[in-house]
Amino acid sequence: MPFFVIDRKYGIPGAQSAEVFLGALRKACPAGTRLDVVRITSLGFWTDVTLRVLEGAHVTDRGDYLVIRTPDNPDFWWGNFLLLARLPGPGHGQQWLARFAAEFPAARHVAFGVDVTDDPEIPADFAAAGLQADRATVLTAAEVRPPANPNTEAEIRPLTSDADWRQSVDLANRCFPGGEPGDFLERRTAARRRLTQAGVGVWFGAFGDGRLLAQLGLFDVGGGYARYQHVETDPAARRGGLAGTLVWVAGRYGREVLSTSTFVIVADPAGAAIRVYRACGFTAVERQLSFDRPPGPAA
């Protein structure tokens, strides 16, 4: 059963404001979607789950965890996962694996998010079960600054045509060759395109001689917040200032069109991208903890 998410820490205060925002979201969500209130503390997961709902995911509240389910894209790990209310104690890893299997009996992957904002110690039995912990950094900015050396050669514009969106899939494949199953990317791209057509946000591309070299999305998630999505640059076009330029241009769009007051982005704390985001004015506000186990070899 689908639900919209209002976060207890970052969400819109007051029932009246929440109802106004829920009314606006009903226009963007698929027909027949039920919108209600559940609560998430993590800013990273609040924005994640809100976007999944806008794309058509179903969210079910089981009390000590949420089930996020994307029926039209079962290979999307972070569209089909459990969000745990807290990190389980030692000795509970197999119990949670069994719950995931019960919720997603056809899934070959395993994916858990944890609704915490700090950096807790991971129980040893999670690693023993083959679950890999991912500790990401959630960053925010009130104003997005231009990079030190913005790219002035590429054509920066929103993706609009069928050809543009086909190039979006091709760029993702160049960035992560062989990394996604089946028609996963086509389905993800179709969901992003639907959101842009609904006016929820924008997907910008940087083009060189008509070829898409870098891309990202920015989407309104309510309460003055907007979330960046999937900053990707062609491996052959990196170190040219494209990512920082796109982040900056999207930030201007957020202020002028979406009326954004707080921009949110999530990054690998050890990756190169986080330096780009910091240079554009982003600062770390919390950690985001998740676990996943990729599918094993096909039988």
C-alpha positions as CSV (number, residue, x, y, z in Angstrom):
1,M,0.0,0.0,0.0
2,P,1.6,3.3,-1.0
3,F,2.2,6.1,1.5
4,F,3.8,9.5,1.2
5,V,6.5,10.3,3.8
6,I,6.6,13.2,6.1
7,D,9.8,13.3,8.2
8,R,9.5,14.1,11.9
9,K,12.8,16.1,11.9
10,Y,12.9,17.8,8.5
11,G,9.3,17.6,7.3
12,I,6.6,20.3,7.1
13,P,5.4,21.3,10.6
14,G,1.8,21.1,11.4
15,A,-1.0,19.0,10.1
16,Q,-2.5,21.8,7.9
17,S,0.9,22.3,6.1
18,A,1.3,18.5,5.6
19,E,-2.2,18.3,4.1
20,V,-1.5,21.1,1.7
21,F,1.7,19.4,0.6
22,L,0.0,16.0,0.3
23,G,-2.6,17.6,-2.0
24,A,0.2,18.9,-4.2
25,L,1.8,15.5,-4.4
26,R,-1.4,13.8,-5.4
27,K,-1.1,15.6,-8.7
28,A,2.4,14.2,-9.3
29,C,1.9,10.6,-8.1
30,P,0.4,7.9,-10.3
31,A,-3.4,7.6,-10.3
32,G,-4.8,5.6,-7.4
33,T,-1.8,6.2,-5.1
34,R,-2.8,6.4,-1.5
35,L,-0.9,9.2,0.4
36,D,-0.5,9.0,4.1
37,V,2.0,9.9,6.8
38,V,4.9,7.8,8.1
39,R,8.0,9.2,9.7
40,I,11.7,9.0,8.8
41,T,14.5,10.7,10.7
42,S,17.3,10.4,8.2
43,L,17.4,13.3,5.8
44,G,19.1,11.0,3.2
45,F,16.4,8.3,3.4
46,W,13.5,10.8,3.8
47,T,14.5,12.3,0.4
48,D,15.2,8.8,-1.1
49,V,11.8,7.4,-0.1
50,T,9.9,10.5,-1.1
51,L,11.4,10.2,-4.6
52,R,10.6,6.6,-4.8
53,V,6.9,7.3,-3.9
54,L,6.8,10.0,-6.5
55,E,8.1,7.5,-9.0
56,G,5.3,5.1,-8.1
57,A,6.8,2.9,-5.3
58,H,4.6,1.5,-2.5
59,V,5.6,2.0,1.1
60,T,4.2,-0.2,3.9
61,D,4.8,0.5,7.6
62,R,5.5,-2.7,9.5
63,G,6.2,-0.9,12.8
64,D,9.9,-1.5,13.2
65,Y,10.6,-1.2,9.5
66,L,9.2,0.1,6.3
67,V,8.9,-1.9,3.1
68,I,9.7,0.1,0.0
69,R,8.6,-1.7,-3.2
70,T,8.8,-0.7,-6.8
71,P,6.6,-3.2,-8.7
72,D,7.6,-2.1,-12.2
73,N,11.3,-2.3,-11.6
74,P,12.1,-5.3,-9.3
75,D,15.8,-5.2,-10.2
76,F,16.1,-1.7,-8.6
77,W,17.8,-2.5,-5.3
78,W,17.0,0.9,-3.7
79,G,13.5,0.8,-5.0
80,N,13.0,-2.6,-3.3
81,F,14.4,-2.6,0.2
82,L,13.7,-2.6,3.9
83,L,14.3,0.6,5.9
84,L,14.9,-0.5,9.5
85,A,13.9,1.9,12.4
86,R,17.2,1.2,14.2
87,L,20.4,-0.9,13.7
88,P,19.8,-4.4,14.9
89,G,21.9,-5.8,17.7
90,P,24.4,-8.7,17.4
91,G,22.8,-12.0,16.5
92,H,19.9,-10.7,14.5
93,G,21.4,-10.7,11.0
94,Q,19.7,-14.0,9.9
95,Q,16.3,-12.8,11.3
96,W,16.4,-9.7,9.0
97,L,17.6,-11.8,6.0
98,A,14.5,-14.0,6.6
99,R,12.2,-10.9,6.8
100,F,13.7,-9.5,3.5
101,A,13.1,-12.9,1.8
102,A,9.5,-13.0,3.1
103,E,8.8,-9.4,1.8
104,F,10.7,-10.0,-1.6
105,P,10.5,-13.7,-2.3
106,A,11.6,-13.3,-6.0
107,A,14.5,-10.9,-5.3
108,R,18.0,-12.0,-5.9
109,H,19.5,-9.0,-4.1
110,V,19.3,-8.0,-0.4
111,A,19.1,-4.3,0.6
112,F,18.6,-2.7,4.0
113,G,18.6,1.0,5.0
114,V,18.9,2.0,8.6
115,D,17.1,5.1,9.9
116,V,20.0,6.6,11.9
117,T,22.1,9.7,11.3
118,D,25.3,8.7,13.1
119,D,28.0,6.1,12.5
120,P,27.2,3.1,14.7
121,E,29.3,-0.1,15.1
122,I,28.2,-2.8,12.7
123,P,27.3,-6.2,14.1
124,A,29.7,-8.9,13.0
125,D,27.0,-11.3,11.9
126,F,25.9,-8.8,9.2
127,A,29.3,-9.0,7.5
128,A,29.3,-12.8,8.0
129,A,26.0,-13.0,6.1
130,G,27.6,-11.3,3.1
131,L,26.0,-7.9,3.7
132,Q,28.3,-5.0,2.8
133,A,27.9,-1.8,4.8
134,D,27.8,1.5,2.9
135,R,28.4,4.7,5.0
136,A,27.5,7.7,2.9
137,T,27.6,11.4,3.8
138,V,24.6,13.6,3.5
139,L,25.4,17.2,2.6
140,T,23.2,20.3,2.3
141,A,23.5,23.8,1.0
142,A,21.3,26.9,1.3
143,E,22.9,28.4,-1.8
144,V,24.9,26.5,-4.5
145,R,28.1,28.3,-5.5
146,P,29.7,28.1,-9.0
147,P,32.7,25.9,-9.2
148,A,36.2,27.5,-9.3
149,N,36.5,26.6,-13.0
150,P,33.1,26.2,-14.6
151,N,32.9,24.6,-17.9
152,T,32.0,27.1,-20.6
153,E,32.3,24.9,-23.7
154,A,29.5,22.3,-23.1
155,E,25.9,23.0,-23.9
156,I,24.0,22.8,-20.5
157,R,20.3,22.2,-20.9
158,P,17.4,20.0,-19.6
159,L,16.8,16.6,-21.3
160,T,13.5,16.8,-23.3
161,S,13.4,14.6,-26.4
162,D,13.4,10.8,-26.9
163,A,16.9,11.1,-28.3
164,D,18.1,13.0,-25.2
165,W,16.7,10.3,-22.8
166,R,18.2,7.6,-25.0
167,Q,21.5,9.2,-24.5
168,S,20.9,9.3,-20.7
169,V,20.7,5.5,-20.7
170,D,23.8,5.3,-22.9
171,L,25.8,7.6,-20.6
172,A,24.8,5.5,-17.6
173,N,26.1,2.4,-19.3
174,R,29.4,4.1,-20.1
175,C,29.8,5.1,-16.5
176,F,28.9,1.7,-15.1
177,P,29.5,-0.9,-17.8
178,G,27.9,-4.2,-17.1
179,G,26.7,-3.1,-13.8
180,E,23.0,-3.3,-14.1
181,P,20.7,-6.2,-15.0
182,G,18.2,-6.4,-17.9
183,D,16.2,-3.3,-18.7
184,F,16.9,-1.7,-15.3
185,L,18.3,1.5,-16.7
186,E,15.5,1.9,-19.2
187,R,12.9,1.6,-16.4
188,R,14.9,4.0,-14.2
189,T,15.2,6.5,-17.0
190,A,11.5,6.3,-17.8
191,A,10.7,7.1,-14.1
192,R,12.9,10.1,-14.1
193,R,11.4,11.4,-17.3
194,R,7.9,11.1,-15.8
195,L,8.9,13.2,-12.8
196,T,10.3,15.9,-15.1
197,Q,7.1,15.9,-17.2
198,A,5.1,16.2,-14.0
199,G,7.0,19.3,-13.0
200,V,8.6,17.8,-9.9
201,G,12.1,18.6,-11.1
202,V,14.6,18.7,-13.9
203,W,17.2,16.5,-15.5
204,F,20.1,18.4,-16.8
205,G,22.7,17.3,-19.4
206,A,26.0,18.7,-20.5
207,F,26.4,18.1,-24.3
208,G,29.5,18.3,-26.4
209,D,28.9,18.3,-30.2
210,G,25.5,16.8,-29.5
211,R,26.8,14.0,-27.3
212,L,25.7,13.7,-23.7
213,L,28.8,13.9,-21.5
214,A,27.4,14.4,-18.0
215,Q,24.0,14.5,-16.3
216,L,22.2,14.9,-13.1
217,G,18.7,15.4,-11.7
218,L,17.2,17.8,-9.1
219,F,13.8,17.1,-7.6
220,D,11.5,18.9,-5.2
221,V,10.8,16.7,-2.2
222,G,8.7,19.3,-0.2
223,G,9.2,21.7,2.7
224,G,11.7,23.7,0.6
225,Y,14.0,20.8,0.1
226,A,15.3,19.5,-3.2
227,R,17.4,16.4,-3.8
228,Y,20.1,15.9,-6.3
229,Q,20.2,12.6,-8.1
230,H,22.8,10.6,-10.0
231,V,25.6,13.0,-10.9
232,E,27.3,11.1,-13.7
233,T,30.2,12.1,-16.1
234,D,31.5,10.1,-19.0
235,P,34.9,8.6,-18.0
236,A,36.4,10.2,-21.1
237,A,35.2,13.7,-20.2
238,R,36.1,13.8,-16.5
239,R,38.2,16.6,-14.9
240,G,36.7,19.1,-17.2
241,G,34.5,20.9,-14.7
242,L,31.3,19.3,-16.0
243,A,29.9,17.9,-12.7
244,G,30.5,21.1,-10.8
245,T,28.9,23.2,-13.5
246,L,25.8,21.0,-13.6
247,V,25.5,21.1,-9.9
248,W,25.6,24.9,-10.0
249,V,23.2,25.3,-12.9
250,A,20.7,22.9,-11.3
251,G,21.0,24.9,-8.1
252,R,20.0,28.1,-9.9
253,Y,17.0,26.2,-11.3
254,G,16.1,25.1,-7.9
255,R,16.1,28.6,-6.4
256,E,14.3,30.2,-9.4
257,V,11.8,27.5,-10.4
258,L,11.4,25.1,-7.5
259,S,11.8,27.8,-4.7
260,T,14.3,25.5,-3.0
261,S,15.7,26.7,0.3
262,T,17.8,23.6,1.1
263,F,19.6,21.5,-1.4
264,V,20.5,17.9,-0.5
265,I,23.0,15.6,-2.0
266,V,24.5,12.2,-0.8
267,A,28.1,11.2,-1.6
268,D,30.8,8.6,-0.8
269,P,32.9,10.3,1.8
270,A,36.1,8.8,0.2
271,G,35.1,9.6,-3.4
272,A,36.2,12.4,-5.7
273,A,32.7,13.8,-6.1
274,I,32.3,15.0,-2.5
275,R,35.2,17.5,-3.1
276,V,33.2,18.9,-6.1
277,Y,30.1,19.3,-3.9
278,R,32.0,20.9,-1.1
279,A,33.5,23.4,-3.6
280,C,29.9,24.3,-4.6
281,G,29.0,25.2,-1.0
282,F,27.8,21.9,0.4
283,T,28.6,20.8,4.0
284,A,28.1,17.5,5.7
285,V,25.2,17.2,8.1
286,E,24.8,13.5,8.8
287,R,25.7,10.0,7.8
288,Q,23.6,7.5,5.9
289,L,23.9,3.8,6.7
290,S,22.8,0.9,4.4
291,F,23.6,-2.7,3.7
292,D,23.4,-4.7,0.5
293,R,24.2,-8.1,-0.9
294,P,24.3,-8.3,-4.7
295,P,22.7,-11.2,-6.6
296,G,24.8,-14.4,-6.8
297,P,25.6,-16.0,-10.1
298,A,22.6,-17.0,-12.2
299,A,21.7,-20.6,-11.9
